[in-house]
Amino acid sequence: MAVDPVCHAEVDESRSPLRAVYHGRTYYFCSAACKAAFDRNAARYVEEGAPEQGGVNGSRAGLLPRH
Ligand SMILES: [Zn+2]
């Protein structure tokens, strides 16, 4: 199961046609409204909990081996 980045609902990625690719990752949505919100401001949802200020923190970078 994937998690809708907008409302955090679980989404069955094999059944949902609602998806978006952002920075090389695929995100799935429970509804067109959630996808529309993501399309408008993807960074807001993707960057959740990952503060941009202060530069890269070593421990956080280790926890998030993405990109
Ligand atoms: Zn949703």
N, CA, C, O and the ligand as a Tripos MOL2 file, in Angstrom:
@<TRIPOS>MOLECULE
protein
  269   267    68     0     0
PROTEIN
NO_CHARGES

@<TRIPOS>ATOM
      1 N           0.8430   -1.2010    0.0000 N.3       1 MET1
      2 CA          0.0000    0.0000    0.0000 C.3       1 MET1
      3 C           0.8770    1.2490    0.0000 C.2       1 MET1
      4 O           1.9140    1.3100    0.6590 O.2       1 MET1
      5 N           0.4280    2.2260   -0.7520 N.am      2 ALA2
      6 CA          1.0850    3.5270   -0.7380 C.3       2 ALA2
      7 C           0.2810    4.4530    0.1770 C.2       2 ALA2
      8 O          -0.8640    4.1660    0.5280 O.2       2 ALA2
      9 N           0.9010    5.5550    0.5470 N.am      3 VAL3
     10 CA          0.2220    6.5260    1.3930 C.3       3 VAL3
     11 C           0.0200    7.8200    0.6090 C.2       3 VAL3
     12 O           0.9620    8.3830    0.0500 O.2       3 VAL3
     13 N          -1.2050    8.2650    0.5840 N.am      4 ASP4
     14 CA         -1.5360    9.5390   -0.0420 C.3       4 ASP4
     15 C          -0.7790   10.6410    0.7020 C.2       4 ASP4
     16 O          -0.9950   10.8210    1.9010 O.2       4 ASP4
     17 N           0.1050   11.3840    0.0210 N.am      5 PRO5
     18 CA          0.9170   12.3880    0.7130 C.3       5 PRO5
     19 C           0.1040   13.5970    1.1730 C.2       5 PRO5
     20 O           0.5730   14.3930    1.9870 O.2       5 PRO5
     21 N          -1.0970   13.7310    0.6580 N.am      6 VAL6
     22 CA         -1.9110   14.8910    0.9950 C.3       6 VAL6
     23 C          -2.7250   14.6300    2.2630 C.2       6 VAL6
     24 O          -2.6800   15.4250    3.2010 O.2       6 VAL6
     25 N          -3.4590   13.5350    2.2960 N.am      7 CYS7
     26 CA         -4.3330   13.2700    3.4440 C.3       7 CYS7
     27 C          -3.8750   12.0660    4.2580 C.2       7 CYS7
     28 O          -4.4690   11.7440    5.2880 O.2       7 CYS7
     29 N          -2.8100   11.3970    3.7920 N.am      8 HIS8
     30 CA         -2.2130   10.2680    4.5040 C.3       8 HIS8
     31 C          -3.1050    9.0350    4.5460 C.2       8 HIS8
     32 O          -2.9080    8.1550    5.3840 O.2       8 HIS8
     33 N          -4.0750    8.9630    3.6580 N.am      9 ALA9
     34 CA         -4.8840    7.7490    3.5450 C.3       9 ALA9
     35 C          -4.0600    6.6840    2.8250 C.2       9 ALA9
     36 O          -3.1900    7.0040    2.0140 O.2       9 ALA9
     37 N          -4.3360    5.4380    3.1240 N.am     10 GLU10
     38 CA         -3.6760    4.3600    2.3970 C.3      10 GLU10
     39 C          -4.3380    4.2000    1.0390 C.2      10 GLU10
     40 O          -5.5620    4.2320    0.9110 O.2      10 GLU10
     41 N          -3.4900    4.0260    0.0290 N.am     11 VAL11
     42 CA         -3.9760    3.9120   -1.3400 C.3      11 VAL11
     43 C          -3.4160    2.6280   -1.9400 C.2      11 VAL11
     44 O          -2.2190    2.3580   -1.8400 O.2      11 VAL11
     45 N          -4.2790    1.8480   -2.5570 N.am     12 ASP12
     46 CA         -3.8250    0.6450   -3.2480 C.3      12 ASP12
     47 C          -3.2880    1.0610   -4.6060 C.2      12 ASP12
     48 O          -4.0520    1.3760   -5.5190 O.2      12 ASP12
     49 N          -1.9690    1.0590   -4.7310 N.am     13 GLU13
     50 CA         -1.3630    1.5910   -5.9500 C.3      13 GLU13
     51 C          -1.6740    0.7480   -7.1880 C.2      13 GLU13
     52 O          -1.5240    1.2230   -8.3140 O.2      13 GLU13
     53 N          -2.1030   -0.4890   -6.9860 N.am     14 SER14
     54 CA         -2.4440   -1.3150   -8.1420 C.3      14 SER14
     55 C          -3.8410   -0.9870   -8.6660 C.2      14 SER14
     56 O          -4.2090   -1.4050   -9.7640 O.2      14 SER14
     57 N          -4.6130   -0.2400   -7.8830 N.am     15 ARG15
     58 CA         -5.9810    0.0730   -8.2830 C.3      15 ARG15
     59 C          -6.1920    1.5500   -8.5780 C.2      15 ARG15
     60 O          -7.0770    1.9060   -9.3560 O.2      15 ARG15
     61 N          -5.3910    2.4090   -7.9670 N.am     16 SER16
     62 CA         -5.6290    3.8370   -8.1500 C.3      16 SER16
     63 C          -5.0090    4.3590   -9.4400 C.2      16 SER16
     64 O          -3.8170    4.1620   -9.6730 O.2      16 SER16
     65 N          -5.7930    5.0180  -10.2760 N.am     17 PRO17
     66 CA         -5.2390    5.6580  -11.4740 C.3      17 PRO17
     67 C          -4.6630    7.0360  -11.1630 C.2      17 PRO17
     68 O          -4.0840    7.6930  -12.0280 O.2      17 PRO17
     69 N          -4.8340    7.4580   -9.9100 N.am     18 LEU18
     70 CA         -4.4100    8.8000   -9.5170 C.3      18 LEU18
     71 C          -2.9870    8.7430   -8.9940 C.2      18 LEU18
     72 O          -2.7400    8.2880   -7.8770 O.2      18 LEU18
     73 N          -2.0610    9.2070   -9.8080 N.am     19 ARG19
     74 CA         -0.6720    9.1600   -9.3880 C.3      19 ARG19
     75 C           0.0720   10.3440   -9.9910 C.2      19 ARG19
     76 O          -0.3670   10.9410  -10.9740 O.2      19 ARG19
     77 N           1.1880   10.6620   -9.3890 N.am     20 ALA20
     78 CA          2.0250   11.7370   -9.9030 C.3      20 ALA20
     79 C           3.4720   11.3760   -9.6080 C.2      20 ALA20
     80 O           3.7710   10.7780   -8.5740 O.2      20 ALA20
     81 N           4.3620   11.7360  -10.5090 N.am     21 VAL21
     82 CA          5.7840   11.5070  -10.3010 C.3      21 VAL21
     83 C           6.4290   12.8400   -9.9570 C.2      21 VAL21
     84 O           6.2740   13.8230  -10.6820 O.2      21 VAL21
     85 N           7.1450   12.8630   -8.8580 N.am     22 TYR22
     86 CA          7.7860   14.0930   -8.4040 C.3      22 TYR22
     87 C           9.1680   13.7360   -7.9120 C.2      22 TYR22
     88 O           9.3120   12.8900   -7.0290 O.2      22 TYR22
     89 N          10.1910   14.3660   -8.4690 N.am     23 HIS23
     90 CA         11.5780   14.0940   -8.1000 C.3      23 HIS23
     91 C          11.8900   12.6010   -8.1680 C.2      23 HIS23
     92 O          12.5980   12.0590   -7.3190 O.2      23 HIS23
     93 N          11.3510   11.9530   -9.1900 N.am     24 GLY24
     94 CA         11.6890   10.5610   -9.4070 C.3      24 GLY24
     95 C          10.9240    9.5610   -8.5640 C.2      24 GLY24
     96 O          11.1340    8.3540   -8.6880 O.2      24 GLY24
     97 N          10.0360   10.0480   -7.7060 N.am     25 ARG25
     98 CA          9.2310    9.1510   -6.8950 C.3      25 ARG25
     99 C           7.7850    9.2310   -7.3550 C.2      25 ARG25
    100 O           7.3220   10.2780   -7.8060 O.2      25 ARG25
    101 N           7.0760    8.1140   -7.2380 N.am     26 THR26
    102 CA          5.6850    8.0900   -7.6370 C.3      26 THR26
    103 C           4.7960    8.1590   -6.4000 C.2      26 THR26
    104 O           4.9910    7.4200   -5.4350 O.2      26 THR26
    105 N           3.8280    9.0510   -6.4450 N.am     27 TYR27
    106 CA          2.9040    9.2430   -5.3380 C.3      27 TYR27
    107 C           1.5040    8.8740   -5.8040 C.2      27 TYR27
    108 O           1.1450    9.0920   -6.9610 O.2      27 TYR27
    109 N           0.7240    8.3160   -4.8960 N.am     28 TYR28
    110 CA         -0.6370    7.8770   -5.2180 C.3      28 TYR28
    111 C          -1.6320    8.6290   -4.3630 C.2      28 TYR28
    112 O          -1.3370    9.0410   -3.2410 O.2      28 TYR28
    113 N          -2.8200    8.7980   -4.9220 N.am     29 PHE29
    114 CA         -3.8230    9.6410   -4.2620 C.3      29 PHE29
    115 C          -5.1530    8.9220   -4.1480 C.2      29 PHE29
    116 O          -5.5110    8.1070   -4.9970 O.2      29 PHE29
    117 N          -5.8820    9.2380   -3.0800 N.am     30 CYS30
    118 CA         -7.1750    8.6030   -2.8500 C.3      30 CYS30
    119 C          -8.2570    9.2610   -3.6770 C.2      30 CYS30
    120 O          -9.3010    8.6540   -3.9130 O.2      30 CYS30
    121 N          -8.0370   10.4870   -4.1240 N.am     31 SER31
    122 CA         -9.0750   11.2020   -4.8600 C.3      31 SER31
    123 C          -8.4420   12.2300   -5.7840 C.2      31 SER31
    124 O          -7.2840   12.6150   -5.6180 O.2      31 SER31
    125 N          -9.2280   12.6650   -6.7610 N.am     32 ALA32
    126 CA         -8.7420   13.6860   -7.6840 C.3      32 ALA32
    127 C          -8.4420   14.9820   -6.9430 C.2      32 ALA32
    128 O          -7.5430   15.7290   -7.3290 O.2      32 ALA32
    129 N          -9.1980   15.2470   -5.8740 N.am     33 ALA33
    130 CA         -8.9690   16.4710   -5.1120 C.3      33 ALA33
    131 C          -7.5830   16.4490   -4.4640 C.2      33 ALA33
    132 O          -6.8900   17.4660   -4.4380 O.2      33 ALA33
    133 N          -7.1870   15.2970   -3.9470 N.am     34 CYS34
    134 CA         -5.8680   15.2010   -3.3330 C.3      34 CYS34
    135 C          -4.7800   15.3640   -4.3940 C.2      34 CYS34
    136 O          -3.7760   16.0360   -4.1570 O.2      34 CYS34
    137 N          -4.9730   14.7580   -5.5480 N.am     35 LYS35
    138 CA         -3.9720   14.9010   -6.6050 C.3      35 LYS35
    139 C          -3.8730   16.3580   -7.0500 C.2      35 LYS35
    140 O          -2.7750   16.8620   -7.2870 O.2      35 LYS35
    141 N          -5.0090   17.0300   -7.1630 N.am     36 ALA36
    142 CA         -5.0040   18.4320   -7.5770 C.3      36 ALA36
    143 C          -4.2480   19.2810   -6.5590 C.2      36 ALA36
    144 O          -3.4930   20.1790   -6.9320 O.2      36 ALA36
    145 N          -4.4490   18.9990   -5.2920 N.am     37 ALA37
    146 CA         -3.7480   19.7500   -4.2500 C.3      37 ALA37
    147 C          -2.2470   19.4990   -4.3440 C.2      37 ALA37
    148 O          -1.4450   20.4200   -4.1900 O.2      37 ALA37
    149 N          -1.8780   18.2580   -4.5960 N.am     38 PHE38
    150 CA         -0.4640   17.9210   -4.7360 C.3      38 PHE38
    151 C           0.1300   18.6070   -5.9510 C.2      38 PHE38
    152 O           1.2350   19.1470   -5.8900 O.2      38 PHE38
    153 N          -0.6030   18.5870   -7.0570 N.am     39 ASP39
    154 CA         -0.1010   19.2060   -8.2840 C.3      39 ASP39
    155 C           0.1260   20.7010   -8.1010 C.2      39 ASP39
    156 O           1.0410   21.2750   -8.6920 O.2      39 ASP39
    157 N          -0.7010   21.3200   -7.2880 N.am     40 ARG40
    158 CA         -0.5620   22.7590   -7.0630 C.3      40 ARG40
    159 C           0.6690   23.0950   -6.2370 C.2      40 ARG40
    160 O           1.3100   24.1240   -6.4530 O.2      40 ARG40
    161 N           0.9930   22.2270   -5.2940 N.am     41 ASN41
    162 CA          2.0890   22.5570   -4.3840 C.3      41 ASN41
    163 C           2.7280   21.2770   -3.8550 C.2      41 ASN41
    164 O           2.6440   20.9610   -2.6680 O.2      41 ASN41
    165 N           3.3640   20.5550   -4.7640 N.am     42 ALA42
    166 CA          3.9290   19.2520   -4.4080 C.3      42 ALA42
    167 C           4.9550   19.3530   -3.2820 C.2      42 ALA42
    168 O           4.9950   18.5080   -2.3870 O.2      42 ALA42
    169 N           5.7730   20.3840   -3.3370 N.am     43 ALA43
    170 CA          6.8460   20.5080   -2.3480 C.3      43 ALA43
    171 C           6.2960   20.5710   -0.9280 C.2      43 ALA43
    172 O           6.9140   20.0650    0.0090 O.2      43 ALA43
    173 N           5.1450   21.1890   -0.7780 N.am     44 ARG44
    174 CA          4.5530   21.3200    0.5600 C.3      44 ARG44
    175 C           4.3200   19.9510    1.1940 C.2      44 ARG44
    176 O           4.4940   19.7690    2.3990 O.2      44 ARG44
    177 N           3.9200   18.9940    0.3540 N.am     45 TYR45
    178 CA          3.6040   17.6710    0.8900 C.3      45 TYR45
    179 C           4.8350   16.7830    0.9530 C.2      45 TYR45
    180 O           5.0110   16.0210    1.9040 O.2      45 TYR45
    181 N           5.6720   16.8800   -0.0450 N.am     46 VAL46
    182 CA          6.8550   16.0250   -0.0920 C.3      46 VAL46
    183 C           7.8640   16.4140    0.9760 C.2      46 VAL46
    184 O           8.5270   15.5510    1.5520 O.2      46 VAL46
    185 N           7.9810   17.7170    1.2420 N.am     47 GLU47
    186 CA          8.9880   18.1980    2.1830 C.3      47 GLU47
    187 C           8.5040   18.1640    3.6200 C.2      47 GLU47
    188 O           9.1760   18.6780    4.5140 O.2      47 GLU47
    189 N           7.3670   17.5730    3.8480 N.am     48 GLU48
    190 CA          6.8090   17.5110    5.1880 C.3      48 GLU48
    191 C           7.8180   16.9640    6.1940 C.2      48 GLU48
    192 O           8.3820   15.8890    5.9870 O.2      48 GLU48
    193 N           8.0410   17.6800    7.2540 N.am     49 GLY49
    194 CA          8.9220   17.2060    8.3050 C.3      49 GLY49
    195 C          10.3930   17.2900    7.9570 C.2      49 GLY49
    196 O          11.2340   16.8330    8.7310 O.2      49 GLY49
    197 N          10.7230   17.8600    6.8140 N.am     50 ALA50
    198 CA         12.1160   17.9720    6.4080 C.3      50 ALA50
    199 C          12.4620   19.4370    6.2050 C.2      50 ALA50
    200 O          12.4020   19.9410    5.0830 O.2      50 ALA50
    201 N          12.8230   20.1220    7.2800 N.am     51 PRO51
    202 CA         13.0950   21.5590    7.1860 C.3      51 PRO51
    203 C          14.2280   21.8720    6.2310 C.2      51 PRO51
    204 O          15.2570   21.1960    6.2170 O.2      51 PRO51
    205 N          14.0240   22.9010    5.4400 N.am     52 GLU52
    206 CA         15.0310   23.2860    4.4580 C.3      52 GLU52
    207 C          16.1090   24.1570    5.0880 C.2      52 GLU52
    208 O          17.2620   24.1370    4.6570 O.2      52 GLU52
    209 N          15.7330   24.9180    6.1030 N.am     53 GLN53
    210 CA         16.6850   25.8440    6.6900 C.3      53 GLN53
    211 C          17.7810   25.0990    7.4190 C.2      53 GLN53
    212 O          17.5700   24.0010    7.9340 O.2      53 GLN53
    213 N          18.9770   25.7220    7.4600 N.am     54 GLY54
    214 CA         20.0780   25.1310    8.2080 C.3      54 GLY54
    215 C          20.8990   24.1490    7.4190 C.2      54 GLY54
    216 O          21.8620   23.5990    7.9530 O.2      54 GLY54
    217 N          20.5650   23.9070    6.1820 N.am     55 GLY55
    218 CA         21.3640   23.0120    5.3590 C.3      55 GLY55
    219 C          21.1500   21.5490    5.7100 C.2      55 GLY55
    220 O          20.2240   21.1970    6.4400 O.2      55 GLY55
    221 N          22.0060   20.7210    5.1880 N.am     56 VAL56
    222 CA         21.8540   19.2770    5.3630 C.3      56 VAL56
    223 C          22.3970   18.8550    6.7210 C.2      56 VAL56
    224 O          23.5380   19.1520    7.0760 O.2      56 VAL56
    225 N          21.5630   18.1650    7.4600 N.am     57 ASN57
    226 CA         21.9650   17.6110    8.7410 C.3      57 ASN57
    227 C          22.4470   16.1750    8.5130 C.2      57 ASN57
    228 O          21.7750   15.3900    7.8440 O.2      57 ASN57
    229 N          23.5890   15.8410    9.0610 N.am     58 GLY58
    230 CA         24.1650   14.5260    8.8020 C.3      58 GLY58
    231 C          23.2630   13.3810    9.1860 C.2      58 GLY58
    232 O          23.0880   12.4400    8.4120 O.2      58 GLY58
    233 N          22.6810   13.4470   10.3840 N.am     59 SER59
    234 CA         21.8540   12.3350   10.8280 C.3      59 SER59
    235 C          20.5780   12.2350   10.0010 C.2      59 SER59
    236 O          20.1230   11.1370    9.6810 O.2      59 SER59
    237 N          20.0030   13.3830    9.6580 N.am     60 ARG60
    238 CA         18.7830   13.3420    8.8620 C.3      60 ARG60
    239 C          19.0750   12.7930    7.4620 C.2      60 ARG60
    240 O          18.2920   12.0240    6.9050 O.2      60 ARG60
    241 N          20.2090   13.2030    6.9110 N.am     61 ALA61
    242 CA         20.5570   12.6950    5.5810 C.3      61 ALA61
    243 C          20.6850   11.1760    5.6280 C.2      61 ALA61
    244 O          20.3350   10.4880    4.6690 O.2      61 ALA61
    245 N          21.1910   10.6520    6.7540 N.am     62 GLY62
    246 CA         21.3280    9.2180    6.8670 C.3      62 GLY62
    247 C          19.9890    8.5160    6.9590 C.2      62 GLY62
    248 O          19.8390    7.3790    6.5130 O.2      62 GLY62
    249 N          19.0110    9.2040    7.5450 N.am     63 LEU63
    250 CA         17.7000    8.6010    7.6960 C.3      63 LEU63
    251 C          16.8950    8.6520    6.4080 C.2      63 LEU63
    252 O          15.9600    7.8730    6.2220 O.2      63 LEU63
    253 N          17.2540    9.5580    5.5310 N.am     64 LEU64
    254 CA         16.4610    9.7360    4.3200 C.3      64 LEU64
    255 C          17.3390    9.5750    3.0680 C.2      64 LEU64
    256 O          17.6810   10.5540    2.4040 O.2      64 LEU64
    257 N          17.6840    8.3590    2.7730 N.am     65 PRO65
    258 CA         18.5570    8.1200    1.6070 C.3      65 PRO65
    259 C          17.7720    8.1710    0.2960 C.2      65 PRO65
    260 O          17.7580    7.2190   -0.4830 O.2      65 PRO65
    261 N          17.1230    9.3110    0.0820 N.am     66 ARG66
    262 CA         16.2970    9.4380   -1.1130 C.3      66 ARG66
    263 C          16.9820   10.3460   -2.1150 C.2      66 ARG66
    264 O          18.1510   10.6950   -1.9540 O.2      66 ARG66
    265 N          16.2550   10.7240   -3.1430 N.am     67 HIS67
    266 CA         16.7360   11.5820   -4.2210 C.3      67 HIS67
    267 C          17.7750   10.8530   -5.0650 C.2      67 HIS67
    268 O          18.2970   11.4190   -6.0250 O.2      67 HIS67
    269 ZN         -6.2910   11.7650   -0.1470 Zn       68 ZN68
@<TRIPOS>BOND
     1     1     2 1
     2     2     3 1
     3     3     4 2
     4     3     5 am
     5     5     6 1
     6     6     7 1
     7     7     8 2
     8     7     9 am
     9     9    10 1
    10    10    11 1
    11    11    12 2
    12    11    13 am
    13    13    14 1
    14    14    15 1
    15    15    16 2
    16    15    17 am
    17    17    18 1
    18    18    19 1
    19    19    20 2
    20    19    21 am
    21    21    22 1
    22    22    23 1
    23    23    24 2
    24    23    25 am
    25    25    26 1
    26    26    27 1
    27    27    28 2
    28    27    29 am
    29    29    30 1
    30    30    31 1
    31    31    32 2
    32    31    33 am
    33    33    34 1
    34    34    35 1
    35    35    36 2
    36    35    37 am
    37    37    38 1
    38    38    39 1
    39    39    40 2
    40    39    41 am
    41    41    42 1
    42    42    43 1
    43    43    44 2
    44    43    45 am
    45    45    46 1
    46    46    47 1
    47    47    48 2
    48    47    49 am
    49    49    50 1
    50    50    51 1
    51    51    52 2
    52    51    53 am
    53    53    54 1
    54    54    55 1
    55    55    56 2
    56    55    57 am
    57    57    58 1
    58    58    59 1
    59    59    60 2
    60    59    61 am
    61    61    62 1
    62    62    63 1
    63    63    64 2
    64    63    65 am
    65    65    66 1
    66    66    67 1
    67    67    68 2
    68    67    69 am
    69    69    70 1
    70    70    71 1
    71    71    72 2
    72    71    73 am
    73    73    74 1
    74    74    75 1
    75    75    76 2
    76    75    77 am
    77    77    78 1
    78    78    79 1
    79    79    80 2
    80    79    81 am
    81    81    82 1
    82    82    83 1
    83    83    84 2
    84    83    85 am
    85    85    86 1
    86    86    87 1
    87    87    88 2
    88    87    89 am
    89    89    90 1
    90    90    91 1
    91    91    92 2
    92    91    93 am
    93    93    94 1
    94    94    95 1
    95    95    96 2
    96    95    97 am
    97    97    98 1
    98    98    99 1
    99    99   100 2
   100    99   101 am
   101   101   102 1
   102   102   103 1
   103   103   104 2
   104   103   105 am
   105   105   106 1
   106   106   107 1
   107   107   108 2
   108   107   109 am
   109   109   110 1
   110   110   111 1
   111   111   112 2
   112   111   113 am
   113   113   114 1
   114   114   115 1
   115   115   116 2
   116   115   117 am
   117   117   118 1
   118   118   119 1
   119   119   120 2
   120   119   121 am
   121   121   122 1
   122   122   123 1
   123   123   124 2
   124   123   125 am
   125   125   126 1
   126   126   127 1
   127   127   128 2
   128   127   129 am
   129   129   130 1
   130   130   131 1
   131   131   132 2
   132   131   133 am
   133   133   134 1
   134   134   135 1
   135   135   136 2
   136   135   137 am
   137   137   138 1
   138   138   139 1
   139   139   140 2
   140   139   141 am
   141   141   142 1
   142   142   143 1
   143   143   144 2
   144   143   145 am
   145   145   146 1
   146   146   147 1
   147   147   148 2
   148   147   149 am
   149   149   150 1
   150   150   151 1
   151   151   152 2
   152   151   153 am
   153   153   154 1
   154   154   155 1
   155   155   156 2
   156   155   157 am
   157   157   158 1
   158   158   159 1
   159   159   160 2
   160   159   161 am
   161   161   162 1
   162   162   163 1
   163   163   164 2
   164   163   165 am
   165   165   166 1
   166   166   167 1
   167   167   168 2
   168   167   169 am
   169   169   170 1
   170   170   171 1
   171   171   172 2
   172   171   173 am
   173   173   174 1
   174   174   175 1
   175   175   176 2
   176   175   177 am
   177   177   178 1
   178   178   179 1
   179   179   180 2
   180   179   181 am
   181   181   182 1
   182   182   183 1
   183   183   184 2
   184   183   185 am
   185   185   186 1
   186   186   187 1
   187   187   188 2
   188   187   189 am
   189   189   190 1
   190   190   191 1
   191   191   192 2
   192   191   193 am
   193   193   194 1
   194   194   195 1
   195   195   196 2
   196   195   197 am
   197   197   198 1
   198   198   199 1
   199   199   200 2
   200   199   201 am
   201   201   202 1
   202   202   203 1
   203   203   204 2
   204   203   205 am
   205   205   206 1
   206   206   207 1
   207   207   208 2
   208   207   209 am
   209   209   210 1
   210   210   211 1
   211   211   212 2
   212   211   213 am
   213   213   214 1
   214   214   215 1
   215   215   216 2
   216   215   217 am
   217   217   218 1
   218   218   219 1
   219   219   220 2
   220   219   221 am
   221   221   222 1
   222   222   223 1
   223   223   224 2
   224   223   225 am
   225   225   226 1
   226   226   227 1
   227   227   228 2
   228   227   229 am
   229   229   230 1
   230   230   231 1
   231   231   232 2
   232   231   233 am
   233   233   234 1
   234   234   235 1
   235   235   236 2
   236   235   237 am
   237   237   238 1
   238   238   239 1
   239   239   240 2
   240   239   241 am
   241   241   242 1
   242   242   243 1
   243   243   244 2
   244   243   245 am
   245   245   246 1
   246   246   247 1
   247   247   248 2
   248   247   249 am
   249   249   250 1
   250   250   251 1
   251   251   252 2
   252   251   253 am
   253   253   254 1
   254   254   255 1
   255   255   256 2
   256   255   257 am
   257   257   258 1
   258   258   259 1
   259   259   260 2
   260   259   261 am
   261   261   262 1
   262   262   263 1
   263   263   264 2
   264   263   265 am
   265   265   266 1
   266   266   267 1
   267   267   268 2
@<TRIPOS>SUBSTRUCTURE
     1 MET1         2 RESIDUE 1 A MET
     2 ALA2         6 RESIDUE 1 A ALA
     3 VAL3        10 RESIDUE 1 A VAL
     4 ASP4        14 RESIDUE 1 A ASP
     5 PRO5        18 RESIDUE 1 A PRO
     6 VAL6        22 RESIDUE 1 A VAL
     7 CYS7        26 RESIDUE 1 A CYS
     8 HIS8        30 RESIDUE 1 A HIS
     9 ALA9        34 RESIDUE 1 A ALA
    10 GLU10       38 RESIDUE 1 A GLU
    11 VAL11       42 RESIDUE 1 A VAL
    12 ASP12       46 RESIDUE 1 A ASP
    13 GLU13       50 RESIDUE 1 A GLU
    14 SER14       54 RESIDUE 1 A SER
    15 ARG15       58 RESIDUE 1 A ARG
    16 SER16       62 RESIDUE 1 A SER
    17 PRO17       66 RESIDUE 1 A PRO
    18 LEU18       70 RESIDUE 1 A LEU
    19 ARG19       74 RESIDUE 1 A ARG
    20 ALA20       78 RESIDUE 1 A ALA
    21 VAL21       82 RESIDUE 1 A VAL
    22 TYR22       86 RESIDUE 1 A TYR
    23 HIS23       90 RESIDUE 1 A HIS
    24 GLY24       94 RESIDUE 1 A GLY
    25 ARG25       98 RESIDUE 1 A ARG
    26 THR26      102 RESIDUE 1 A THR
    27 TYR27      106 RESIDUE 1 A TYR
    28 TYR28      110 RESIDUE 1 A TYR
    29 PHE29      114 RESIDUE 1 A PHE
    30 CYS30      118 RESIDUE 1 A CYS
    31 SER31      122 RESIDUE 1 A SER
    32 ALA32      126 RESIDUE 1 A ALA
    33 ALA33      130 RESIDUE 1 A ALA
    34 CYS34      134 RESIDUE 1 A CYS
    35 LYS35      138 RESIDUE 1 A LYS
    36 ALA36      142 RESIDUE 1 A ALA
    37 ALA37      146 RESIDUE 1 A ALA
    38 PHE38      150 RESIDUE 1 A PHE
    39 ASP39      154 RESIDUE 1 A ASP
    40 ARG40      158 RESIDUE 1 A ARG
    41 ASN41      162 RESIDUE 1 A ASN
    42 ALA42      166 RESIDUE 1 A ALA
    43 ALA43      170 RESIDUE 1 A ALA
    44 ARG44      174 RESIDUE 1 A ARG
    45 TYR45      178 RESIDUE 1 A TYR
    46 VAL46      182 RESIDUE 1 A VAL
    47 GLU47      186 RESIDUE 1 A GLU
    48 GLU48      190 RESIDUE 1 A GLU
    49 GLY49      194 RESIDUE 1 A GLY
    50 ALA50      198 RESIDUE 1 A ALA
    51 PRO51      202 RESIDUE 1 A PRO
    52 GLU52      206 RESIDUE 1 A GLU
    53 GLN53      210 RESIDUE 1 A GLN
    54 GLY54      214 RESIDUE 1 A GLY
    55 GLY55      218 RESIDUE 1 A GLY
    56 VAL56      222 RESIDUE 1 A VAL
    57 ASN57      226 RESIDUE 1 A ASN
    58 GLY58      230 RESIDUE 1 A GLY
    59 SER59      234 RESIDUE 1 A SER
    60 ARG60      238 RESIDUE 1 A ARG
    61 ALA61      242 RESIDUE 1 A ALA
    62 GLY62      246 RESIDUE 1 A GLY
    63 LEU63      250 RESIDUE 1 A LEU
    64 LEU64      254 RESIDUE 1 A LEU
    65 PRO65      258 RESIDUE 1 A PRO
    66 ARG66      262 RESIDUE 1 A ARG
    67 HIS67      266 RESIDUE 1 A HIS
    68 ZN68       269 GROUP 0 **** ****
